[in-house]
Structures are given as C-alpha cells and as structure tokens.
Amino acid sequence: MKHNRRYPSSTDVARMAGVSQSAVSRTFSGGKLVSKETSRKVYQAAEKLGYSPNFLPRILLKHRSHLVAVVISGTSNPFYARALEEFTKALQTEELQVLLVHNDKEHSLDGIVPKLASYRIDAIVSALPVLTNKAAAALARLRIPTISFNTPVKNKWVSSVCSDGAGGGSLVADLFVSRGARTFAFVAGSKGSHASKERLRGYRSRLVEHNCLSVDVLTGGYQYQGGFDAVIELKRRGAVPEAIFCANDLMAIGVLDALRSVLGLKVPKEVLVAGFDNIPEASWSALDLTTVEQDCKSMVGEAIASLKTMISSNTSAGGQLKIVQGQLIERSTTRR
C-alpha cells in the first residue's frame, strides 16, 4: 500500500501563526526585520506542524548550499578516522554541513573527481591528497574550493596543508643513530604518495649526514598487513636491519608484531621501530610506539581557515601551501 506523505508548507505555518508567508521565510533565514513576537508565533506553529524549511530555493537563489564534501577512503587507518571527526566538528562550528563521500578505490582524491561533480557543494576537504596535475585541473574545472592534506600539486582552486614529513624523518634518523643503530630500513606507504616520499627524503638525507649510506626500502600500503609482510621480506633478503622507520603508525604496529611473534626479536634491544602520525593506539602500553606526531587538529584548523578565505574571496586565495610542524614522541620501541 502506498502512502503519500504531505509535508507541511510555509503557507501552513503562516496560516496557523496568523502572519504572512514572507514573515515565515524571513524568520527561518535569520532576517532582522522580524519582531520577537512574530518569531515566537512562527516557531510555535512550525513545531506544532512539524515543519522544517526547504533550503533548495535558497541554494538556487544564492548559489550556496553550505554543504562541504568530506572525502574519506575508509576508517581502517585511525588517522583518517580522527581527521574525519576533527573536520566534522570544525565545519559544524562554522555552520557548514558535512556531506560524507567515500572513495574506496585509492588513497587520494584523484579517482573521485567525476563523482564530486554531481553534487551541489560549496567546498571539498579531505585528509586524502591530490596527487596529479590532471586531477587538480579537473577539480579547478569544477570551480569548487578544495583543501587536502599532504598534496604536492595546487592551483587557484586547490590548496594543501602538509605535515613536515621531511623534518619528521630527520628527527627519526637522528634518534636511531643516537641509540646506536647502524643498519636501517624504511617501510613506505602507497606508490606515488607524496607524504611517504617526503618522510623517506628527510630520513635518508639525515642518515647520509651521519655517514649511513644504505636504507632498505619496502612498500606497505599504509596498512597493518603491509608492515607485517615487510618484516618477513626483510628477513628473506637477509638480516633484519637494526632500525625500521615506517611512513605511518599502522604499518609500524604490523612491523612490531612480526618482529616479536614471527622472528622472536626483541624491541628495542635488537631492533628499533618508529612510526608516523601518533594515532591513539601508539600510546597503548602493549605497543608504546615511538612516533612523529602529525598534528591533525592543527592541520584541520589551517584547512578550515584557508577554506573560509577561499569561499569568501571566490578563488583569489587558492593555491596555498601551509606546513604544520610535527613532534617526535619517544616511547619504549626506541628507548634503550
């Protein structure tokens, strides 16, 4: 059986409140020319009728939806889950509504541009990067302000907030050397990841300064299993290095488990391990992982500030790149 529900209209509210329809419209749009008594009558009638204003006409008139697309690739990585929470809180504080868009194909915004084109949104924010000039150009053609984390490309519609990956990698290299390590490995994220490359660049260049010229590099796809498998591969190649730096904490946790449960090696006595992000799990007593904190809250704050400027100026403030410094947090996986 079909039930055709009739939603109450602004005309119904006006009739019950004994005011004009324009007064109802002005009340819900925050108009200043509405008396307190009129507002009281309108809100009281709306509550009785179960009325909610339809914002579609306002969107068509002002070309603003107050919707911001937050793009994620899943929450298996705790850093992305935290970024989603921080973005949602910050956007709602600015009276912007979140449209959650899931990208299940890759760890970047590149593959989801066509899908974003079908929404009437005011902006796009994401902890995922834009990796190619082609994708950045496609976003620019949409004429939607876009802010993403750790993005190597930008234009007048695309801006980026980056953690200082190279600086963080340098800090880890200094720590490993100071703790007596002589052989080194790096577990990278996904292929083409700008963030991973920057972390490796800082790590490798600082090790060269310490006269440590060789670093074994493997790819773990930013996943726990990738870190676990990387240790098995290192063992297959020969001796496991004395220090392993991972491009994120999730892979570092996989490395820890493989070293301890499969190879029976002691951390940090035989192998030093460090990650990147400082996800909540890194501080758990069973892991107590040394890591570089990627300051998610500050990065989201910078992203929202840039976003507000881009929306208000309508493109003139695009193309920004902001760097947020990280902090080395040493825990028991390197504390000899």
N, C-alpha and C positions, 0 to 999 in steps of 0.2 A: 504494500500500500504506500503510495506516495503522499508525503506531507509537504505542502508548500508553505514554508515559514515566511511570514511577512514581518520584516524588521521595522520598528518604529522610526519615523522620519522626524526631521527638524520641524516640519509642519505640525506634527502631532504634539511635539513638545511646546511649540509656540501656542497652540490652541489651549492646551492644559494650563500653561503658565499665564495665559492672558496677555502675551506680548507678541511683537512682530517676529516674523521668521528671521529678519536681518539681525534682530537683537540676540536671537539664539546663536546665529553664526558668529557675531562679534564676541559673545560670551566665551565660546569654545576656542576662538582664535586669540584670546588674550587681549581683546580690544579694550582701550582705556575709556571709551565713551559709553560704558555700560555702568549703571548705578549698582550699588551693593544690593539694593532691594530687587532689582531686575535679575541680577546674577543669582540671588538666592532662589527666586521663583523658577528660573530656568534649570538650575541644578537639581532642585527638588522634583520638578516634573520629569526630568531626564532619569532620575533614579527610580521613580515610580514606574516609568515606562520601560526601563532597561535600555535606554537609548545611548549609543556611542556615536560620536561624529565620524563621518566618512571623509578621510583625508584625500581621497583621489582627486576631487575638484581642485583642492589647494595645490596638489602636486602639478596638475596640468596648468594651473594659472601661474604659479611661481617657479616652475621647473626645479623644485627642490622636494625631495622625498624624505629627507632626514634619515635615510637608510644608508648604513655603511656596511659593505660586504667584508666580512672577516673570513679569510680563506685559510683552511687548515688541511693537512694531509693525514689526519688521524691523531689520536692522543696516546698512542703507544709510547711516544717519546715524551717523558714528563715535562721537558722544557716547552714543547708546543702546547701542552695542556695548561701550563702556568701562563704562557703568553696569551692564550685564549681568555683565561679568566681576567688577566690584567687589562686586556683590550676591552672586554665587555664592561668592566667596572668604569674604566676611563671614558668610554663613549657614552654610556648612560649618564655619567656626571655632566657631560656636555649636551644632554638632551638629544642624543642621537641614538637611533635604534639599530640593533645588530641583525644583519642577515647572514646566517652561517652558511658558507659554501664549502663543500668537501671536495678535495681533489685527491682521488685515490690512485692516480697514475704515476706521480713522481713527486720529488721533494722540491718543487719550485712552482712558480706561478705560470710558467711558460705554456703548459698544456691546457690551461683552463680559461684562457682569454676569450675564446668564442662563447663559452657558457656565460661569462660575466657580461657580455654584450647584450644579453637578452633581458637583463634586469634594469629597472629604473632606479639607479643608486647614485648617491652623491659622492661616494669615495670608496676606495678599496684599501684595506690594511691587512697585513699578513706577516707572520714570522717566517714565511717561506720567501726565498729570494727570487728575483727576476734574473735569469742567467744569460740571456742573449739580447743583442741589439734588436733582433727581429721581434722578440716578444715585447720589448719596451716600446718599439714603434707601433705595434698593434694596440697596446694599451693607450698610447698617445692618440691614436685614431679614434678611440672611444671617447676621448676628451673627459676622462674621469680621473681626478687626482688619486695617485696611488703611492702608498708608503709601504716599503717592505724591509725586512731585516737582511743584513749582510748581502746586499745586492751590488754587483760590480758595475752595472750599467745604469744610466739615468738619462732623463731628458726633461723637458719643461713640464711634463705631466707625471713623471716618475721620480721619486726621491727615495733615499735609503738612510736607515740608521744601522750602523755597524758596531759590533763589539771589536775591541782592539785585539784581533786574533794573533797577529804577528807579535805584539807585545806580550800576550799571554804565553805564546810558545817560547819566547825568550826567557821568561821567568821560570818555566818548567825546565828548560835546558840548564839554566844556572843552578837550580835546585838539585837536579840529578847529578851534575858534576860535583857539587859541594858535598853530596852524600857518597861520593866515591865511585860512581858508575863509570865504566869505560867502554861499554858497547850499548848501542841504542836502536830502538825501533819506534815507528810511528804507525798507528792504525788510522787511516784516512776515512772520511765519510763517503758520500757517493761521488761518482766520477763527474767532474765538472764543477764540483762545489767550491765556490769562491771562499767561503768561510774555512773549509778544510785546508785549502791551498795556503791561505794566509797563516793559519796555525802552524802548518809544516814549514812555511818560509821562515817564520821567526825562530822556530825550534832548530831548524837545520843551520841557519846562518849563525846563531849564537854558539852552537856546538862547534862550528868551524873556527870561531874565535877562540874556543877552548882547545883547538888542535884535535878535535874529534871529527874526522872527515867522512865517516861512513854511517848511514842510517838506513836500516831495513824498512821499506815502506810497503804496507799491505792495505787493502780496502775492505772496510767492514760494513758499509752501507748505513752507518749511523744506528745499527741495530745490535741488541744484545748478542744474538747468534753470530753476527759478523765479528765481534770482538773475540768470542769464544773460539770460532774457527781460525782466526788469525793466529792464535797461540799454537794451535795444532799445526798450522802451516809453518810457523817459525821453527818448531821442533823438527818437522820433517826436513827442513832445509839444513838443520844442524843444531848448534847450541842456541838456546833461548838467550836473547840479549839481557844485559843486567838492568836495563831501564826501558819501560814501554810507556809512551805518551799516546793517548787516544784523543781523537777530534771531538768526542763527546763522552759524557759520563756513562751512558747506556752501554757503549762498547767497552768502556773500562771495567764495568761490572762483569761483563762477559769474559774479559781477559782475566780478572781476578778468579772467577770460578774455574776457568780452565787450568790456570796455574796451580791452584790448590787441589782441585778434585781429580784432575786427569794426570797432571805431571808431578804432583806431590811436592811442588816447590813452595818455599816459604817467602811470604811477602811481609815486610820489606827486606828481610835478611838476605835473600838470594836474588830477588827481582824487585825493582822499584816500579810503581804504577801510578800514573796520574791521568786525570780526565779533564773535561772542559764543560762548563755550564753551572756546576753546583746545584744540581737538582736535589730535592729534599732527601731522596734515598741515599745520596752520597754521605750524609752525616749519620746514617744508621750505624749502630755500634758494630754490627756484623760486617759492615763494609768499611766505614771510616776512611773514605777515599779522598786522597789529595786531589784538588781540582782548581781550575781557574773559574772564578765566578763570572758568568755572563749576566750582567745586572739587568734582568728582564724588566723590572719596574721602571728603572731609569730609561731604558730603551723605548718602552711603551710611552712614557711621558714625553720623550723627544719626538716620537712619531705623531702623537696627538697634537703637540704644539705645531709641528710642520703642517699637519693636515688642516688645522684651523686656518693657518696662513694661506695655504693653497686654495682652500674653498672660498675664503673671503676675497682673495685677490684674483681668482679665476685664471690660474696658470702662471702668473708672473713670478711666483715664488717657487716654482718647481725646480727640479734638478739639484736639490740639496743633498749633501752627504754629511752626516753627523757621526762622529766617532765617540763611543762610550767606553771608558777605560774599565778593564777588568781587575780583579784582585785575586792573587794567589792565596789559596787556603790550604795550608799543610795539615794533613791528618796522618794516621798511622801507616798508610801504604808507602810512605817515603821517610818516616821518622825513625831513623836507626839510632 
